[in-house]
Amino acid sequence: MDPSTLDPTTTRPRLARHVRLTFCRTRQKPILQLPETVVVLNGSGGTILELCDGRRTVAEIEAELAARYRTVPDDEVQRFLTRLAARRCVELAHD
């Protein structure tokens, strides 16, 4: 999926059913657990995915991150979610 096709005002991301977000104490980082795979996330990736509950839009997630961190680079959230959607870790529902 091309990030330019993702409408941040109507797209509501959530973790796919077979994916679990958790914290790895050994690595001290958030991770995604998939069948037979573990994806180690950086701090911002974990924070983005914590907000992906299927209720918030991408724009609302970006606004929440901007409020917490003062700045969010242009399209960072959209590119991140698009990459995870391509790997079937995230589902992108549209209104």
PyMOL commands that set and color helices and strands:
alter all, ss='L'
color gray80, all
select helices_A, chain A and resi 3-5+43-50+58-69+76-86
alter helices_A, ss='H'
color red, helices_A
select strands_A, chain A and resi 11-15+20-24+29-34+37-40+90-94
alter strands_A, ss='S'
color yellow, strands_A
deselect
rebuild
show_as cartoon
